Amino acid sequence: MKHLVLLTGHFPQQQRRPSLLWVAEALLQKGWHVTHVTLGYSWLSHLRRDHRLRALESPPHPGTWQLQPRHHWIFHYSPLHPFSTRRPLLDQMLAPLHQIFPAYWTRHLRAPLAQADLVLVESGAPVMLAPLLRRLSTRARLIYRVNDNIRLLNAPAFLCQYEKDYAPLFDRISTASPHLAAQFHGLAPVTIDPMGVPLDRLRNIEPDPYPDRAKFEAVCAGSTQLGIEALRRIAKARPNWRLHVLGRLKTAPPKCRNLIFHGEQDFDATLAFIKHADIGLAPYLDRPGVEYQTTNSNRILLYRYFGLPILGPDRLRHASVPSIIGYGDARCWQRCETWERQPEDIPDWSELAQRLVE
């Protein structure tokens, strides 16, 4: 039996389903043993009631838990986790203290790493453990899966530097984005491995969730890097649109008659909002580096699968995804409102899982 150790900031029981949870599920179906390690949380996260913890139905309990016969989950609060004070000089001064984080995880990871055939590390805090993983997983291949530009996620500068410094420790860097791949050029072997969708889950969708439909129903299926002001402008410019935002917010939402915030939704409910919508919204914060979301955004992939027009920053536009319409297009409103659905063939997550184990 092959063994995967997955290191990520995500929880196996969370409502929002990011890419590597689907990959783990696909490998379980192929007969792999999966150890899911959730890290990047400390007692400070617990005391400050981190919004990621509050999004769970119940508080996570530290320990090692068996979820299925071949599926284990490890979660602990470390004494400290990588975070930014948003003061670069102070972050630099605190960088040595953050070595507590990988040191703490040594005893918890020694046993699963000894059995691992593949160690899959998601971009973010887990990259700090790369030297430890290389030392303890003597027979495993190490893959760094770059799903995000961590510089846009307010990662401290030292974590961004570790990402570059530790890249040579990995057997391979995997990403769906050419923009992210370019950041690792010459540091390690890099492969472009496209994202996917869970095709089996897309065949039976829940009923239309839009009561008394507006002229146009637009959905923003996620709140990562959310540009609230862009949403407000869209709502004001198109009073005949009704905008639905799914996902947790860090601050109180703005009040606008045709802008509705539904909070975190489970995956099946999210699918219904997308399938029955007229327009898909991708209002990411418009700043340099966001271009990677063209290929990496789960919501954009689902919009494409269902054939929706996608409205977002001009930076997201690319010839390979003609359904993305930029704010700067003088005809953006008309194009969204007259769009004829053009569903795209998007690969299943099992294809990414297969590419990662090859």
N, C-alpha and C positions, 0 to 999 in steps of 0.2 A: 504494500500500500504506500502510495506517495503522500508526503506530508507538506502542507503549505503553512507557513507562518505569515500572517498578514498584520502589518503594523499601520494603524490609521488613527485619526482623531474621531472617527465615527463609531456609533454604537450599533450592534446587530439588531437591536429592537426598535430603533428610531423610526419615525413615520416617513421622513424623507429618505429616499433610497438612492444614495450616490453610487457611482460606477463600480467601486471595488466590492460592495456588498453583492451586486449582481454577479461579479466574477467569482466570488467565493461560493455563491449558490451554484453556479455552473460547475465548478470543480467538485463540489460535494456530489452533484449528480453524476459526475464521471468516476466517482469512487475514491476521491481524495479524502484525506483527513485534513481538516482545517482548524488551525488555532488562530482565533481572531483576537488581536491585542489592541485594546483601546487605550491610547496614551495621549499626553498633552494636557493633563488635568492635575492640579495640585490641591492641597487643602485650602489654598488661597481661592481657587475656583469655587470650592464648596462654600466657603465663608461669604464670598461675594455673590453667591447665587448666579453663577455663570449662566447666560441665557441659553446655551446649548444644553445644560443640565435641566433647566426649567422646561425645555421643550419635550422632555421625556415624560411618559405617562406616570412613572414612579422613579424616585431617586435610584441611581445605580449603586449596587453594593460591592465594595472591594472584595476581590477574591478570584478564584478560578472556578468557572461554572461549566457544566456540561449541558449544551443546548440540544444536541442530538447525539446519537452514538458516535459519530465521527466529527463532531463539531464542538469545540471548546472555546470559551471566551475568558480572557484575562483582563481584569480592570483593577487599577489601583490609583489612589491619589498619591502622587510623589510629593516630597517636601517642597519642591519648587518646579515650575514648568516654564518653558521659554515664553517670555512676553515682552512687549515694548512699553516703555514709559512715555514714548513719543518725545523723549529728549535724547537725541543721538549721543551726546557726551555721557549722560548717565547710563544709557544702554551699554555703551562701550566699557564703562567702569564696572558694570554688573556682570559682564560676560563671563569672567572666571567663576563667579558664584553659580552660574547656570550649569556648570559641569556636575553639580549635584544630581541633575536630572538623569543623564545616562548612567551615572554611578548607581543610582537607586534601582534602576531596572535590571541590573546585572543578575541578581539572584532570582528574579522572577522569570527571566528569559532563558536561563542556562539550560533547563531540561527540554523545553520545546525546540530550541535551536539545535540541540544535539541530534534531534531526529529529523530536522528539516531537509527536504529536497529543494525547496524553493522558498526564499524569503522575499516577500513583496512589500516594499516600503512606499507609502503614499507621501507625496510632497507636503512639507510642513515640519512640525516639531519632530516627527519620527526620524528625520535625516540626521539629527544630532547623535543617534545611536549607531550610525554607520560603522565606526571603528569597533564598537562592541559586537555588532552583528558579524562583522568580518572575522573577528577573533573566535567567536563561539560557534558559528555555523561552519564547521570545517569542511563539510561535503556539499553544502547547498549553494545554489546559484543565487546571487543577490540582484534584484531588479528594483530600480528606483522609478516609480510610476509618477510622472509629473502631470498632475491634473489641473494645477493652478499656478498662476504667477504669484508666488507668495509675497512679492513686493507690493502687490495690490491688496493684500490681506493684512496690512499693518504688521508684518513680521519684523522683529528687531533686525538691525543691520548685521549683527553677528550670525544670526540664523541664515540669512541670505549668503553670507560669506562661507559658512559651513557647507551650504548646498554646492558651492563651486569647489571648495577644498576637498570634500569627501566624494565627489563624483567619480574619481579614479578607483575608489574602493568597490564600486559596483561592476558587475559583469555586463550590465546593460542599463541604459537609460531609455525608458519607454514613454512616449507621449503621443497624443493625437494631433498636436499642434506644431506646424513648422516653425511658428514664432518661438515657442518654448524650446523646440529642438535646437534652434540656433544658439541658445544661451549655453549649451553644453558642447558645442562643436570643439573637437580636439581634446576634450577632457575624458571621454569614455565612449564606447560604442553607443550610438543612438539609433533607435528605430521609431518609425511613425506607425503607430498601431491605433486605428480608428476606434472611436467610442461606439456605443450601440444602444439598442432598446430591448426590453424584454418582450419579444414577439408573442410568446404564449399568453402574457397578461393583457395584450392589446386586442384580443379577439372577442372578449366579453366585457363590454364597457357598461357602466351603470347608466341609468336614464339621464335625460337632460336635466342639469341642475339649475337652469335659468328659468325661474317662474316669470310669467308675463314678460316675455322677451322684449328687450329694447330693440331699436332699429339695428344696432350692431352691438354684439357682446364681445368684449376684448378681455383676454386673460393674461395675467402675468404669473406664471407658474413657478414662483420662487422669489426669495428676497435677498439672495446673495448679491453683494455689491449694488444694491438697489439705489437708483437715482430717483428719489422722491420728487424732486422739483420737476423732472421730466414727466413723471406721471401727472403731476398737478397741471402742467402746461397742456398735456394731451387732453385731460378731462375738460379743461376750460375751452380749448379750441374746438372740441367735438362734443357738444352737449347731447347729441343723439347717439353717442357711444356710452355704454356702461362698462366701466373698467373694474375687473375683479382681480385682487392681489392675494395670492396664496403664500403663506410662510410667516415666520415669526419676525417681529420688528423689535429693534432695540429701543425705540422711542415711540411716543404716542403718535398715531397716524393723523395726517391732516384731515380736516373735515371738508368734504366736497360732495355735492349731491349725487354725482354719478361715479364716484370713486369708492369702492367697497373693499374693505380688508377682512378676509375670512380667517386669518390665522393659519397655523400649521394644519395641513390636511394629510390624510393617509394617501397612499399611492393610487388606489382605485378611485377615490374621489377626485384626485388631481387629474387622472386620465379623463374622467367625465367632463370636467371643466374645459379641458383642452379640446377633446373631440367635438363637443357641441358649440365651441366658440366660433366666431367669425374671423377674429384677428388674434394673432399671438404677439404679446409685448415682450421685448427684451430691453428694458430701460436700465441697462448697466450704467454705472457711473462712467461718464465719458472722459477718460483720461488715457494717456499713452500706456500701452501694454495690454489694454483690454481686448485687443484684436484676437487673442487666443481663444476667446469665448465663441468665436465663429464655429470652431470645430469641437470645442470641449464642453459647451453648455448643454446640460441634460434637457433643459426646457426647449432650447432651439432644436435639438434632435427630435423631440416629440412633436413640436410644431411642424417640422418638416415631414415627419411620418404621416401626419394627418392632413398635410397640404395647405396649412394656413399661411397667409401673408405674415411676415415678421417685421415689426417696426422697432427700430433701435438706433443707436448712434451710427453715424457714417463710418466710423472705424471698423464696424463689424462687417461691412459690405465686402463681398468677394465674388469674383466671377463664378466660382464653383458652387455658390449658394445663391441663385438668383431670386429666391423668395425673400431675402432680407432687403428691406426698404429703409433707407436712411432718413433721419429727420431733415437732412439738407435737401432732399428731393422736393422740388417745388410742387410735384404732383403726389406727394406721399399719402395725403388723405384720400384722394380719388383712387389711387392705386390699391390702397387697402380695402376701400369700400366696393370696388368693382372686381376684386381678385376672384379668379376661378380656381377652385381647389386643385392643387397639383401634388397629390401624395408622392412621396419619395420612398425608394427602397433603402431602408436603413438596416445595417447588419444586426443580428442578435448579439447579446452580450456574450454568448457562448463562443463566438468567433474571437473576441478579444481574449477570453480565457484560454482558448487554444493557442493563440499567438504567444501568450505570455509563458506557456509551459513548453513551447517548442525549443 
